[in-house]
Every structure is written in structure tokens, then in C-alpha cells.
Amino acid sequence: MDTVEEVKSRLDIVDIVGEYLPLKPAGTGSFRTNCPFHNEKTPSFFVNRSRQSWHCFGCNIGGDMISFVQQIEGLDFIDALEHLAGKAGVTLPSYNPQTSGLKKRLQALNDYAAKLMRHVLISDPEAGFARQYVANRGVDDLTADLWRLGYAPKDWHSLEKKFYAQGYTADELVKAGLASLKDSGSGIYFRFRERLMFPISDAMGHVVGFTGRILSQEKVAKYVNTPETILYKKSMILYGLDKAKTDIKREDLAIIVEGNMDAITSHQFKVTNVVASSGTALTQDQLQLLKRYTGNIAISFDSDEAGLAATLRGLDTARQMDFNIKIISYDQNLGKDPDELIRKDVKLWQEAVSRAKPIMEWIYAKAFELYPATTPDGKKKIAQFVLNECRYVAHPVERDAWIGKLAKALDVDPESLRQALKRQPAAELKTKADQAPEPAKPAKTLNTQDKTTNELEAIWLAIVLTKPQLFAKTDIHWIHPPHAKLYNLLEQSYNSPIPGQNQEPSLLQDSIAASASLEEDVKRLVDYLAILADREFQDAANDAIGLEFSNIDKRLKELSVHAQRQSLEFQMREAERLGDTEKINALLEQFSKLT
Ligand SMILES: [Zn+2]
């Protein structure tokens, strides 16, 4: 028996799942409950004791106890196995971080650093002020533990020794971004001193960097971050995603706040589908990460009026990626950010979240708050503000409805608004506050309408192989069988990385290409796609490729729906011919689910 089997044989999946979910018996050896991975009222999540498996008929996913722990804890295969092995009392073959890759080593180093600094915050006299600060912010011990808040001391001597005692080198401390080389060239100094430390984790919960907040001195930077390292790419991190992702998936909504403290406080008060953008405009990589869990985002707006237009334009990437965007707003007098609001009364935040408005609705209301609807100039400004957002409303009927509503409210002819919408290019609608640079335009645009489904599928896969960070689970129905096979492989390697292999996305391509078990047609496809990617995207900028990708993705989904409709229509005609009412109803239901 191998280790995996041994662990599984000593445990019962019903106990494992039962630790997380209330299970009710459902037939011989089966149990059911509401699925933790999607929102539902009728339980469609089943656990089967005799087969030691689980399946959700809503998500159409399932597996064994390891995959369940992976999903619910957001762990990779090895970590889930370790977790279960602990319960089963099985010792896994030892894993030695000293001998594995640099990334793993730096992750372990960061993890150790977080542990040391957590200890300093808890017990060092020097950190008394920081402890007071954390307590004053209302963060309880459990939360501080969970988010691993720490303190970077003024003098690193004792900590430095501990790193060396663990076998880490000065060079590795520099590579992890914890320290820098001295200008003199000899020796290192530590980047974070006298700061409250927030470890930053990737989506899998590995510590990849830190944010240090100064508490006392006024003259130095309020925040210091880990510089870009092989682990830490600022544009690819959403603070708290490792803790929020399961809830984001279940709620089918990601709430995005600005500050780290906003996220922490929100989680402490049980609003847990929350991540922080750490004060920057959302990047395509961050949104791509979220796309794995949901297509819906709600942004908490604490920016002042001046930042409004810029923030809104910052959402362009999210619009292009087909996110449904809602805006969370609240009375700024009650709190300037969610953290303050929650500390006043968590209900205020919960209400603000439940009141989140679709962006178009929010803009409409905001326009009338900002400008008077009684003067000609005010009407013009309201119209500009609303029409600018109207451009993003994809459906013509919905767009027209907004124009009609606006015309009525402003007492103007709807036709003049329609003309204004056509006439005014985006540039004219910019305000002074709106000076941030435009997102890069694609170097060249593929006309997705001209390509066959087969070609579009190939380009989709070619892009993902070259830019694995763009990979997102999709419900495209692949026409070409090898395309479907490759997609399934990509999805699998993302979901359950091969034990011992680094699941860093950039290695995905290599690991797939190198896999000896690849079927011949998939092997040939991967070769072809590498060439295709070279031909299509060799010189294109990252943003441009990202935009192409979302265009192609969108088009493929349209084509999928179209093809499924046709097939269902055909089946319906058949069922009608045979007078099979039950089948017709079933098909009709499937049909109505297609959007
Ligand atoms: Zn489900």
C-alpha cells in the first residue's frame, strides 16, 4: 500500500467532511448536505461511505477525501495529504526543504520569518506599542494569529542568528526581499525595522512577502513592501485571497476593499469573502485570479470625489473581462473606510455590502448627488457622467432604458441623449481628476468574427500555454477533441499539481510538455501551439495579449452557447416527433439555462 492509500484507509470520508459540514443520511451509506462551494437551498452535495467519495451535482465536481480537503482548505495536494496524514497518524516520507528548489526554500524562509516576527509582536517588550496599536484597532488574538501579524524589531541581530541557525544564508535573505546588500558591498541590512508586519500570502497561503507599517516615526514611509522577488509580484497578489477564496466561490462574489486592515477587520466580523487590493488599481492578473472563483465583484469605494473618475476608469479591465461590477458605498461620516465602519458597528458594513448597487445604478444615483438637475450646466454634467458609464452597458435594450430614464429625470428629449452618446468619444468625458494613463491598446487586434471555432480554440490554448497566469476555468464546449483533452490537462494541473512539482503557473507548460504520458495527438497539438503563439504574439505586450484573450474567450463562449442551442433544438424536434413530453421538458429546462 502506498502512503496515500494508507492515509485514506485509516480515515473515513464521512468523518472528514463531517468536521466541516452537517451531514444528513440519504439512503444506504450516503449522506447529503448543502454544498460549501456554491450557494444553494436544496442539498446537492453527497458523500458516499462505501466508495469513500463525494460529489456535488450543482458544481459537478467531486473526488476523494484529499480533494475535498484541498478544495475546502484551499491546499495543494501535498499539504492536504500532510494534513490528513497527521490525523491518521501516518508519517510521510520526509520532505527536506534544503534540497528542493529556490522558490520552496524562499517560501519556507518567509514562513519562518513570519513566525519569528509573530513571536516578537506577542512577547517582546519592544513591541508593546505595536501590541497596543493592534488592540486599539479592535483586532482580537485569534484574528491576529490567523493573519500572522508580527513586529519587525529595530535590532535584527538575534533574529539574524536564528535564520543562519536554520541553515538559511544571507544571500537567501536578500533574495526573499527581507534584507538588502549594504552599499559597501559587504554584509546585509534588514529592510523592515520597527514596523507592524503583515505577511502577504499567495492564493495557496504561502507567505511570499510582507507589508510593514510604521507606527511611530512620521518622517519615513508609512508602508514598506517586499520588493519584487521570484515569489512576490505585486500585480499578482490580492491580500487575503488565500483566506477568502472558498467563501468567494460559495458566495459567488468577491468584495474588494482597499486596505489590509479593512480586509482583516471584515474577516474578523464574519464577512469573509473579502480581499484587499492594497490601494492600487486592479490589475489584469489580479482579476484573472478572481475569475477562478467568481465573475462578480463588489468594490468598496472610500475614495474622495477627486479620485472617483480615476477609480471608475480603473475598472475598465474588469469590464473588458466581463465581470459584473457592483459598488459598495456608505456614509463617509460614519467611517472613512470599512475598518472604521466595522469598528463602529459591524451591521453598518453588512448593510453596506447587502445594499451594493450594480455600477450603472450607482453612477446614475451619484450623478444626481454630484450635480444639480435644475440648471442647464448641471443637466449637461449629469448626462455626461451617466452616458459615459452607459457606453459599457452591453445590452442595447438596457442601454436604451437608462437613456429613457435619464431623459425623463432631466426633462430632455431622449433622442438628444442618444446623439450625445454617439457623438462623444470617451476622451471628451474625462474630468481634470482623471489623468491616469490609458491602458495599453492591443498592438494588433484579431478579428474574432473571422476565425473559425477551431482556430479560436487553438489561439485560446496557445495564449494560456504562453501566459499561464491567464488560465481560468471556462465552460467553453470544445469542438476539436485534442483541444478538449489539453484543456482538461491544464485544468487538472492547476487544480492538483503533481506531487513534488512546483505548481507555479509558468512551469505548467513545461510540466505538460514534458509529461511522458501525453497522448500523441495532444503532444502534436502542444508543439503546434508553441509555434502558433510565436507567430501570433511574439511582439505583443502583456496587456494586449490579455485583451485578446478575453475577446477570444468571450467569442468562444458565444459560439458554445449557439452550438448547444442548435443541438438542443434538434433533440427537441426529435422528442416532439416521438411525443416524449418528459424529454421535451428536460430539454426545455436545459435550454433556459443557456444564456
Ligand atoms: Zn456545489
Boltz pocket constraint, residues with backbone or C-beta under 6 A from the ligand:
constraints:
  - pocket:
      binder: B
      contacts: [[A, 35], [A, 36], [A, 37], [A, 38], [A, 44], [A, 45], [A, 56], [A, 57], [A, 58], [A, 59], [A, 60]]
      max_distance: 6.0
